[in-house]
Amino acid sequence: MSTQAAKVLSTAKAEVGTKEVYQNGHWVNASKYNKWFGKIPGYGQSGYGYPWCAAFVAWVASHAGVASLYPRSASCSYGVSWFKGKKRWSEYPAIGAQVFFGGGGGTHTGLVVGYDSKTITTVEGNTNTNGSAEGDGVYLRKRNRRDAYVYGYGYPAFSEGVTTADPKKKGKAGFHYAATATAPAGSSSNASTSKTKSVVVKSGQTLGVIAASAGVSLAALLGLNPQIKNPDVIHPGDKVNVPASKPAPKPTPKPKPKPKAPAFPGASKFKPGQVNQYVTQLGQALVRKGYGQFYAIGPGPRWTEADRLAVQAFQRAQGWSGSGADGYPGPQTWARLMK
């Protein structure tokens, strides 16, 4: 029977490749996830032009049948507060956890679908993998766990428990510790349970080494060996069940061509009262560069004081001052943001 975490992972992964609307040569914040979440005042006449990474997570939770286990908000900062208020927060990744990025976790968010000692694999909405400043769809991403951009993780209260790398959760009710995982504990999605064979543990071997040799995750290996109560304690001579054959390797996807940086649209697009897609694009670039703390819920199409302050902070970081750091982008500011 599928677990709650497994439903979240399958629902999220099925959305990989979904794109937002492309208009006038640019990706704009208009997706099926915005439409599902609803309007937010202040985002143009439609009210749907807001960054939708958090709305995507809420959409996945709802369609996986676990809406109450995740915050329903378009604000990443609210999501952090929601999990912390429920005491479901950790600095360690977990399967199905909502990961938050940027200062205070208020810049961006996604869902963890796998992790090892160095990286996390995520499904994220309103992002990309080509290095540009524009988020354009739902992607499967791999990030370094120790990246300063990674703020922390909110743990949903799955009925079957949470598979986590947090060593403080070892032996606690509602948690399954695993140093490496690509599926919930007990799941067979990473190994074939129809045909298995036994291997004898050799001196110096760990379960992680045996899992890697078998071509499966540690969580999947534990699913084949319910007799192992502590994955950190095995002894030479013990017998461990592994798949009879390694899973076929997944084909390496061809890299997509990197799009050209868009040309500066002109200073007139970034003035008080202006509402256009270039303001949104500028804000998204600022968030990618680490200046998301100036936005309450994320950049939008209307030029605001938050945009000006974020631009000014970026300009000052370039060593500029005076009129060169007035908070209004010119061709050089635009070019550096779009790298």
PENORUR-V46810 format. One record per residue. RES is the residue in one small letter. PSI is psi in whole degrees, -180 to 180 (NA if undefined). NEAR is the number of other C-alpha atoms within 12 Angstrom. D_LAST is the distance of its C-alpha to the last C-alpha in Angstrom with 2 decimals. Layout:
BEGIN
{{RES	PSI	NEAR	D_LAST} {RES	PSI	NEAR	D_LAST}}
END
This chain:
BEGIN
{{m	137	11	46.66} {s	135	21	42.97} {t	168	27	41.87} {q	-42	35	39.85} {a	-41	43	36.89} {a	-37	38	37.18} {k	-39	29	37.17} {v	-46	40	33.96} {l	-46	40	32.25} {s	-38	28	33.63} {t	-44	27	32.73} {a	-47	36	29.10} {k	-31	31	28.65} {a	-19	19	30.27} {e	-9	28	27.46} {v	130	27	24.68} {g	-13	21	23.23} {t	133	26	24.10} {k	157	27	21.57} {e	-178	35	21.39} {v	141	24	22.17} {y	118	17	20.12} {q	141	14	21.02} {n	38	11	20.30} {g	11	17	17.31} {h	153	28	15.64} {w	136	30	16.41} {v	157	38	18.53} {n	73	44	20.18} {a	106	40	23.42} {s	170	33	24.73} {k	-21	26	28.17} {y	-38	38	27.56} {n	-48	33	27.17} {k	-38	22	30.31} {w	-43	23	32.16} {f	-43	29	31.27} {g	172	25	32.25} {k	151	24	31.30} {i	123	25	29.93} {p	144	16	30.92} {g	0	21	28.37} {y	67	31	25.94} {g	-177	26	26.93} {q	-31	16	30.21} {s	-30	17	29.82} {g	9	21	29.02} {y	12	30	26.90} {g	25	40	23.36} {y	156	46	22.56} {p	137	49	20.21} {w	20	48	22.51} {c	-43	48	21.76} {a	-37	44	25.00} {a	-35	44	26.89} {f	-45	52	26.14} {v	-43	51	27.76} {a	-37	40	30.71} {w	-46	38	31.06} {v	-47	44	31.26} {a	-43	36	33.80} {s	-45	25	35.88} {h	-17	24	35.98} {a	-2	28	36.82} {g	20	21	39.73} {v	41	28	38.63} {a	-36	24	37.27} {s	-9	21	39.14} {l	-5	31	37.44} {y	154	44	33.97} {p	139	36	33.06} {r	90	31	32.91} {s	151	34	30.25} {a	0	39	26.84} {s	123	35	26.21} {c	-40	44	24.83} {s	-40	35	26.61} {y	-40	28	29.83} {g	-41	42	29.50} {v	-48	40	29.36} {s	-36	24	32.44} {w	-49	26	34.18} {f	-41	30	34.10} {k	-37	23	34.93} {g	-28	14	37.80} {k	4	18	39.20} {k	41	15	38.82} {r	46	33	36.72} {w	144	30	33.82} {s	156	29	32.83} {e	1	29	30.28} {y	145	39	30.99} {p	161	49	29.81} {a	154	52	32.35} {i	124	51	32.69} {g	0	49	31.99} {a	152	52	30.72} {q	118	53	28.17} {v	141	49	25.30} {f	143	43	23.49} {f	158	41	20.15} {g	178	30	18.90} {g	121	26	21.21} {g	7	31	24.64} {g	12	40	23.43} {g	7	37	22.52} {t	-42	45	18.88} {h	161	49	19.19} {t	164	47	21.99} {g	-168	52	23.32} {l	135	50	26.37} {v	125	49	27.24} {v	-1	40	28.87} {g	159	45	29.25} {y	158	37	28.85} {d	-163	32	30.00} {s	-19	23	30.29} {k	-26	19	26.64} {t	164	26	24.60} {i	143	39	24.75} {t	130	34	24.36} {t	159	40	23.57} {v	123	44	23.60} {e	141	46	21.16} {g	157	44	20.91} {n	47	48	18.06} {t	-169	40	15.41} {n	175	31	13.81} {t	13	27	13.51} {n	3	21	10.87} {g	-5	21	7.79} {s	170	30	6.67} {a	-12	35	7.55} {e	124	43	10.84} {g	133	40	13.87} {d	-3	35	16.14} {g	-164	34	19.08} {v	128	36	21.10} {y	153	31	20.05} {l	121	30	21.79} {r	155	29	19.61} {k	127	24	20.52} {r	156	28	19.51} {n	132	20	21.07} {r	-35	29	23.90} {r	8	18	23.50} {d	133	16	19.83} {a	-21	17	19.94} {y	-25	26	18.01} {v	117	33	21.18} {y	-45	31	23.75} {g	-172	42	26.79} {y	135	41	28.82} {g	130	44	31.32} {y	116	43	34.28} {p	148	43	36.03} {a	72	29	39.80} {f	141	36	40.43} {s	-30	19	44.16} {e	-2	21	44.09} {g	168	29	42.18} {v	129	41	38.65} {t	117	50	37.53} {t	156	48	35.68} {a	3	38	34.61} {d	111	31	35.93} {p	-21	22	38.88} {k	-15	16	40.49} {k	-3	26	41.11} {k	127	22	43.26} {g	0	19	46.62} {k	144	15	45.89} {a	137	16	46.93} {g	5	20	44.19} {f	147	28	41.89} {h	113	35	41.62} {y	134	34	40.03} {a	125	42	38.09} {a	-29	37	35.85} {t	138	41	34.04} {a	143	43	34.09} {t	10	43	32.72} {a	162	43	35.42} {p	150	46	37.84} {a	134	44	40.74} {g	-9	35	43.53} {s	147	34	41.39} {s	17	30	42.15} {s	-18	30	38.93} {n	4	33	37.86} {a	148	34	41.28} {s	120	26	44.16} {t	-4	25	47.19} {s	-34	14	49.58} {k	119	16	50.01} {t	167	19	49.73} {k	160	20	51.25} {s	140	20	52.09} {v	151	22	50.86} {v	129	19	52.48} {v	130	23	50.41} {k	161	17	50.60} {s	130	14	50.68} {g	-10	14	47.26} {q	146	23	45.59} {t	166	25	43.61} {l	-34	39	42.92} {g	-41	30	39.22} {v	-43	25	40.21} {i	-41	31	42.61} {a	-45	34	40.07} {a	-40	25	37.53} {s	-32	21	40.35} {a	-10	29	41.31} {g	28	26	37.78} {v	167	37	37.75} {s	163	39	36.34} {l	-39	46	38.52} {a	-41	44	38.98} {a	-38	38	40.26} {l	-41	45	42.57} {l	-33	41	44.00} {g	-27	35	44.66} {l	-8	33	46.91} {n	68	32	48.67} {p	-16	17	49.90} {q	-17	17	52.40} {i	111	22	49.68} {k	-31	17	49.51} {n	110	19	47.35} {p	-14	33	44.55} {d	-4	20	44.66} {v	100	16	48.37} {i	160	25	49.58} {h	151	19	52.25} {p	134	16	53.20} {g	-19	14	55.45} {d	151	20	53.90} {k	134	20	53.20} {v	131	34	49.83} {n	133	32	49.27} {v	160	39	46.32} {p	144	33	45.50} {a	-26	21	47.75} {s	152	20	44.80} {k	145	22	41.07} {p	148	20	38.88} {a	135	12	37.41} {p	144	10	33.81} {k	141	8	31.22} {p	142	6	29.63} {t	121	6	26.09} {p	146	7	23.90} {k	134	6	22.16} {p	140	9	18.36} {k	144	10	16.86} {p	139	10	14.87} {k	125	15	11.11} {p	153	21	10.75} {k	146	16	9.42} {a	134	22	6.91} {p	149	26	9.80} {a	151	23	11.55} {f	124	23	12.43} {p	-6	22	15.64} {g	143	18	17.59} {a	-26	22	18.66} {s	-18	19	21.61} {k	-12	25	19.70} {f	64	33	19.17} {k	158	23	22.77} {p	133	20	25.51} {g	-11	16	26.98} {q	137	22	24.06} {v	112	24	23.50} {n	169	31	20.91} {q	-19	33	18.16} {y	-33	39	15.50} {v	-43	45	16.62} {t	-45	37	16.26} {q	-41	43	12.72} {l	-46	52	11.91} {g	-41	48	14.01} {q	-39	45	12.52} {a	-41	37	9.03} {l	-40	42	11.26} {v	-43	43	13.21} {r	-30	33	10.56} {k	-2	31	9.91} {g	20	30	13.72} {y	28	37	15.19} {g	-14	38	17.11} {q	-14	30	20.39} {f	-10	30	20.66} {y	136	35	21.24} {a	-48	26	24.65} {i	8	34	23.89} {g	160	47	20.26} {p	153	49	18.42} {g	-174	42	20.21} {p	-12	37	20.63} {r	128	33	22.83} {w	126	36	21.59} {t	173	31	23.20} {e	-29	25	23.70} {a	-41	29	21.60} {d	-45	40	18.52} {r	-43	29	19.54} {l	-39	25	20.20} {a	-44	38	16.89} {v	-44	44	15.07} {q	-42	29	17.68} {a	-41	30	17.21} {f	-44	36	13.49} {q	-43	31	14.57} {r	-33	20	17.43} {a	-21	20	15.42} {q	-5	16	13.87} {g	9	13	17.56} {w	158	18	18.09} {s	177	15	21.38} {g	-135	12	23.78} {s	-18	13	22.54} {g	-8	22	19.08} {a	52	24	18.94} {d	-2	22	20.90} {g	0	33	18.70} {y	124	35	18.01} {p	138	38	14.56} {g	-174	27	14.64} {p	-38	19	12.53} {q	-42	22	11.04} {t	-46	33	10.41} {w	-46	33	8.85} {a	-41	21	6.51} {r	-35	25	5.48} {l	-32	35	5.63} {m	1	30	3.83} {k	NA	23	0.00}}
END
